[in-house]
Amino acid sequence: MVQAGPRSFVRNVHGVRYQVKDVARAVAFYTRQLGFELQQQLLPAFANVSLGEVSLLLSGPGASGSRPMPDGRPQEPGGWNRVVLRVDDLPGFVAELKTAGVPFRNDVETGPGGRQVQIEDPDGNPIELFEPARSPAGARP
């Protein structure tokens, strides 16, 4: 007898849901500032933007994915869980985003795996920009 397990139900990652206050504003931010592509837009409640294989599900106050929990807790933007975007030339991109007025949560941090910084979308949802460390010349990964 075969037992049902997670693999029989979970097919793949559908996306990452972010709660936003204004879906149109969030779409403009993700498409103009970060290069996401608009996949679906059902204003004012919902939009789906993607970058490569990753979809961000942007849920506004009227979306079913934004309804309060049964105990009354609201689903709100912000927090510390975040999507991590791999980038090239982190300092150059940081300069571009600062010129555009994008809010930063911290300064660039550098560690053994690379460097990263956190920005916020217009609703305060965090996004991490990550540039992996480069291997020294002649070194194998």
N, C-alpha and C positions, 0 to 999 in steps of 0.2 A: 504494500500500500504506500503510495506517494503522499507525503504530507505537504500541505501548502506552506510556503515560506515567503520571505520578503521578495525573492526573485520572481515568484509567480505573480506578484502584484505590482511591483515597482518596475516600470519600463525604462525610464530615463529621468533626467532633470528637466522639468518643464520650464522653469524660470525662477527668478528671484523676485519676490513681491516687495515693493516699497510703497508705504502709505504716503500720499502727498495731499496737499491742501488744494492745489490748482493743477489739474492734469495738463492743460494746454501749456502752462508755464514750464512744467516738468519736461514735457516733450521738447519744447524749444531748447531747454538747457542741455538735455542729453544728446540731441541731434546736432545742435550748433557748437557746443563747447567740447563735446567728447566724441563726436563722430558716429553716434548710434544711428541706425536706420529705423524709421517708423514702419511698423508692421501692421498695426491696427489702432484705430482711434475711435472711441465711442464717447465723445464729450457730452457732459462734463465728468462722467464717472470713471472712465478707464482708458488706458492706452497700453500698447505693447511696443517696446523699442528693443532692438537687438544689435549686438556687435558680435560678429562671428557666430558661434554656436550658443551664445548666452542671450537669453531674453530677460529684460526687466519688465515686470508687470506693474504698471503705475496705477494705483488704486486711489481714486479721489473719495471724498466723503460720501458720495451716493453709490459707490460700488458695493457689490455683495461681499467682496474680500475686505471691506473696511468696517463691516458691521460690528457693534460691540459684542464682547464675549457674553456668554450666558450669565456670568456674575456681574455684568455691568461695566467691566473694564473696557475703556475705549482703545481702539487700535490707533496709534499716533506715530507720526514721523519721528525720526531721530534715533537715538540709541548708539550702540557701539558695534553691533554686527554690521558687516559691510561687504560690498562687492569689491574685489581687488582687480584692477585693470593693469595689465603689463604694458609698459610704455618704453619707448626709446627716448633718449635725451631728456631725462627728468628735469634738469635745470632749465632747459629751453622751454619745456612745456609749462613748468611752474611760472616762469616769467610771462608767458602768453596768458595764462589763466589769471594771474594777478592783474595784468593790464585790463582784462575783461571784468574785473571786480568779483571774481569767484572767491567765496570765503574759504580760508584755510583753518583747520583745527590745530595744526602744529607746524613746526619747521621740518625740513627734510631730515630724516633719521638715517644713519648709515650703520649697517651691520655686516656680518660675514656673508650673508646671502645676497646683499644688495642694498639699495636705498629706497625709502618710501616716504610718502607724505599723505596726510588725510585732508580732503576737501569736503565741502558740503554742497548738496544740491539746494535749490531754492527753499526747500522745506526742512532743511537741517539733517537730511539723511546722509550718512557718511559714505564716502567713496575713497578707497585707497589707491594711489598711483604707485606702482612698484616697478623699479628698474633693476633687473638681476645684476649681480656682480659679474664683471667680465673676467674670463680666465686670463692669466698672465700669458704673454706671447710664448708660443711653443708648448704650452701646457695642454694636456688632454682633459676634456670634461669628465 
